[in-house]
Amino acid sequence: MTSTEKIANAKKRINELERLIKCWDTSEEKNINKIDFEVNNEKVAA
């Protein structure tokens, strides 16, 4: 595989990841608006 092919594949993966991030961001916003939940901020020992 040439360097040009590797770069092209990396750009494709980056584009796919950016689309997934946008999708997750919008779905998370929708879920936050729909679900009212409490968050426990206490630290828990591992």
FENKAUR-V585231 format. One record per residue. N is the residue number from 1. RES is the residue in three letters. PHI is phi in degrees with one decimal (none if undefined). PSI is psi in whole degrees, -180 to 180 (* if undefined). Layout:
BEGIN
n & res & phi & psi
N & RES & PHI & PSI
N & RES & PHI & PSI
END
This chain:
BEGIN
n & res & phi & psi
1 & MET & none & 130
2 & THR & -80.4 & 166
3 & SER & -60.8 & -38
4 & THR & -63.0 & -42
5 & GLU & -66.8 & -40
6 & LYS & -62.4 & -42
7 & ILE & -64.5 & -43
8 & ALA & -62.8 & -42
9 & ASN & -66.4 & -40
10 & ALA & -63.6 & -42
11 & LYS & -62.5 & -40
12 & LYS & -62.3 & -45
13 & ARG & -63.9 & -41
14 & ILE & -62.0 & -45
15 & ASN & -61.3 & -42
16 & GLU & -63.0 & -43
17 & LEU & -64.0 & -41
18 & GLU & -62.4 & -40
19 & ARG & -65.1 & -41
20 & LEU & -63.5 & -42
21 & ILE & -61.3 & -44
22 & LYS & -61.4 & -42
23 & CYS & -62.9 & -46
24 & TRP & -64.1 & -41
25 & ASP & -61.4 & -46
26 & THR & -70.1 & -38
27 & SER & -69.4 & -35
28 & GLU & -66.4 & -41
29 & GLU & -62.0 & -42
30 & LYS & -63.9 & -43
31 & ASN & -66.3 & -38
32 & ILE & -64.2 & -39
33 & ASN & -68.8 & -31
34 & LYS & -85.5 & -36
35 & ILE & -109.0 & 128
36 & ASP & -104.7 & 111
37 & PHE & -134.3 & 158
38 & GLU & -94.9 & 144
39 & VAL & -113.6 & 129
40 & ASN & -92.2 & 113
41 & ASN & -93.3 & 5
42 & GLU & -68.5 & 142
43 & LYS & -78.4 & 136
44 & VAL & -113.2 & 131
45 & ALA & -69.1 & 140
46 & ALA & -77.5 & *
END
